[in-house]
Amino acid sequence: MSDTRVEDRPNPTPGPGEVRVQMRAVSLNPVDWKLCVGVAPWWTEPMIVGVDGAGVVDALGEGVEGVAIGDRVVWHHNLSKQGVFADYAIAPSHVLARIPDSVSDEAAAALPCAGMTAYQGLVRKARLGAGETVLIQGASGGTGGFALQIAKALGATTIALARTKDHDRVRALGADHVLDYTADDLHDQVRAIAPDGVDLMYEVVKAKDANVNFRHIRYNGQFVTTDPLPDLSNVPAYTYALSMHEVALGGAYGASDMRTQKDFAVMLEAMLEMVAQGTLDPMIEAEIGFDDIPKYLGRLMERKVTGKIVARL
């Protein structure tokens, strides 16, 4: 991407409650390229991007407890701060998850943004349970792919929406049913599987008129969405009676919500354990070098990526 460059800076120093991490692996997310092209008006200086990183703690700030130098950690970063695409990064100690010995730095780095978005939506918000049916849009991407696997691990019946060329891939991730989201009779196909409608729909692509998706969901069902909220202006009252959940991980930093920030570590550790047990695939599509990050951010922007891209530092 033409808006990115590499430059030398002094190593950062951790403040109270913070640690410095020597970075070993980072993963790329759509939010990274969006920040590079100028959608961060709060930035008033050249910024380092990157929200998903894994590495080794090499310095502690004042008052840090429960974290030691030498710990392998991974976290979801505050995008209003200098990011993780660097040799060293600063992180608040309370958001760090320890990486099990059996999990690689690359696998850990693939999880935070996309993985926790899926986990928070399904587990924390919707509380998806065994026997329920979930419809997942964008199932071939990062968040959708993690949502598919987590839903399957919870015992749900999974219906994946994906392009035809990605059907084999999403079946391998655990889809019980795979549908082409461009099909003219998509609604009929969904209702053939779930006659009363699905219990939950997970929306990971830009939402439009809410009626387009809400009609797939049973009365009193649930809808989970990421960015942005769907247009509800044409939804008549008492039509669906569903519960709608917005997932916005980064908002926990802007709102200074410590309870949610601390839960980042808990959610990540749960997913790391799933990776260690072989029940969650980090979906690494490619492992690249640091210098290749701008090129692959461009591929993300052009929607040419399925799964996760991880850079080794």
N, C-alpha and C positions, 0 to 999 in steps of 0.2 A: 504494500500500500504506500502511496506517495507521501502520505501524511506522517509516516513513521521514520524514526532514525535511531541509531545507537550512539550513545555518548558516555564518556567517563564522568562519574560523580563520586564524591567522598562517600565512604561507607556510612550508613545511617547509625544513629545511636538510640537505643531503646529508652523510653521515658518510664515513669512510674506505671506499673502494671503491664508493661510491654516486654516482649522478647525480640531479639534479632534472630532471624533464620537465614542460614546459608542455603540458598535455593538449590534444589537438585532436579526438580521437574515441575513444569507448569502445563496447564491445559488451556485451550483456546475456547472462547465462548462468543456468541453474537454480540453481547454487551461490549466486548473488547473493541471490535471494529467500529461499533457505534460511537464509542468514546473517541476513537481516533479521527472520526470525520466530523467532530464538532457538536455533539449533542450533550455536552457537559458544561453548561454556562457557569457552573460554580468554580471551574478551573480558571485561575488567573495567572498560572505559570506553566511552563512545560511540565507535563506529568508522565510518570511511568504508568502504563496500563497493566492490566492483569488482575483477575480476581480469584483464580484457582491456583494454589501452589503447595508444594511439599518440599520439605528439606530438613535440616538438622539445626536445632537451637544452638547458637554459639555465644550468646550474651543475654544477660538478664537485667531488666530495669529494677528500680527500687520497688520493694513490696511484692514481688512475684513469688507465689507459692504454688506448689504442686507441679512445677515444670523444672526440669534440670537441663543444664548444658549437656549436649549429646543426644537429647531426645529427638527421635524422628517424628515429625508432626506434619499435619495437613490442615488447611482451613479455607473458609470462604472469606475473602478480603473485603474491606470497606472501600468501595470505588471512589469515595471522595478523598482518599489518601493516596500517597505514592504506592503504585502497585507492585506486583510480584514478578514481572518480566525483568528480572535483574539478578545480579549475583547475591545480593542480600536484600531482605525485606523486613519491615517491622510489623508485628502483629500483637493485638491485645491477648494476653495469656488465656483469658476465659473462653475464647472461641476455638482453641487448639484441640485437635483430636490426635491421639497417639496412633502411629501406624504399627500394626502387628508385624512381627518379624517375617511372617510368611507373605506379606503383601509388599509389592515393589513400590518405589517412589512414583513411578509412572502410573501404576494402577490407582494409587491413592489420589494423585493430582487430577485424575479424570473425573472424580466424583463430585466435588463440592457444589458448584453452581447448578448444573443440570440435575445431578443426583438428589440434592437436598430440595430442589424445587419440586421434584416428583414425590419425594418422601414426605415433605411437609404437607403437600396437597392431599395425598392419599391417606397418610397415617395420622397426622396431627389434626388436620381440618375435617376431612370427609369421614375418617375412621372406617375405612373400607373393611368389610368383613368377609369371611369365607362364605361362599354360596351366592354372593352378589355378582352382578354382571356389570362390567365397566367397558365403556367405549372410549378408545384413546386415539385422538387425532394426532397426526405427525409422529406415528409410532416408529418411523425409521430414523428419527433424529435423536439428539442427545437426551433431552428431557422426556420425550415420548418413549424412547427405548428403555430408560430407567423406570418410567412409570409402568410400562408393560411388565417388566421383570418383577417389580415390587408387588404389583397387583397379583401376579401369578403366585408369588411366594406367600401372599396373604390368603390364597385359596379362592380367589375370584375367577369367574369366567371372563376371558379377555377377548374383546373384539378390537382389532387393530385396523386403523385407516392408513393406507400408504399407497404410494405409486406402485403400479404393477411390477416394475423392475425390482422393487424392494420386498416383494411378498415373501420370498424364501428367507430373507434375512430376518424379518419380523417373526416368522414362524419359528425360526431357530431361537429367538429370544423368549418364546413362550406363548405366542398368540394362539388361542383356540380357534379363532376365526379371523380371516384377513379379507378386507373389502377395499376396492378401489374407490378412493374418496371422490373421484370425478364421475362416477357412474350416475346416470340420470335417475335410476331407480334406487339410489342409496338408501333412502328412508324405508322403502319396502324390504330391502335386504336386511336392514337392522331389525325391523319388526318381525321378520321371518325367524330370526334368532331369539329375539326377546319380544314376544307378542304384546306385552304391556308397556314396553319401553325399557331401556337400560336403567339400572339403579344409579349409575354415575357416568357422567361424561367428563373426560379430561381434555380441555382445549389448550393447545400449545402454539397454535398459529393465530395470527391476528384475527380477533373476533369481529364480526359485523353485526347484522341484524340478529338479535338473540333468538328469534323464532326459528331460524335456520337450524340451529343446534338443539334448542329446547324441545323440539317436537320428537327427537329421538329418545327423550328421557321420560320415564314413567311419572305419573302424578305423585308429588311429594318426594321426587328423587333429588339428586344433587348434581351440581355443575361446578367444576373447578377450572379456573382460568388464570393465565399468567399476565400477558401484556398485549393490549389493554383490556379493560372491561368491555363486554359487548354492549351494543346499542339496545337499550331497553325501551326506547320511546314508542315502539310499535307493539309492545307486549301487553295485551289486555289483562286487567286484574283478574285474579281467580282462575287463570287459564292453566297454569302449571303447578303453582304452589311449591316450587322447588327451592332448595337452599343453594345459594351461590357463594363460592369461596374464592377470594382473590389471594394468589400467592405472589409475594414481593419480598424476596429475601433481603435485598439491599435496604429496603425501607426500615428494617430493624436498627440499622446504624443511624439513619437520619432521624428516627424517632427516639433514639437513645433508649431503646427498649432492651434492658439487660436480660430480662427473662428469656426473650427469644434469642438473643445473641448467645447466651449460655447453652441454649438448646441446640444451637448449631453444632457444638462439640458432641452432644449426646446423639444427635441424628447421624453425624458423620461416623462416629464409632460404631453405631449399629450397622451402617452400610459397609464399613471396613470389615466387620465380622462376617457379613454375608459374602464379601469377596474372599475372605480367608477360607470360608466353608465351601466355596465354589457355587454358591447360589445366586451370585450377582456378577455378571460380566461387565467390566468397566468399558467395554465397547471401543477399545482403542483402534481407530481406523489407520492411523499412521503415527510413527514416532519420528520426530524431526529434530534438527539442530536449532540452536538459538537464532542463528542468522536467517533461518527460513520462516520465522514467525510472521513477518509482514506479508510474505507470499501466501501463506495459509490463512491469514486473516482475510485476505482478498478472496480466497476460495469460499470462506464462510459467508462473506458478504454476497457472493454470487450464488449461494445456496447449492454449492457443489460438494458438500460434505455430509456424510451420514456418520453417526457415531461421534467419537471424540478424537481430536488431534492433540497429541502431547509432545511438548518440546523438552528435551534433556538439556540440563545446564551443566 
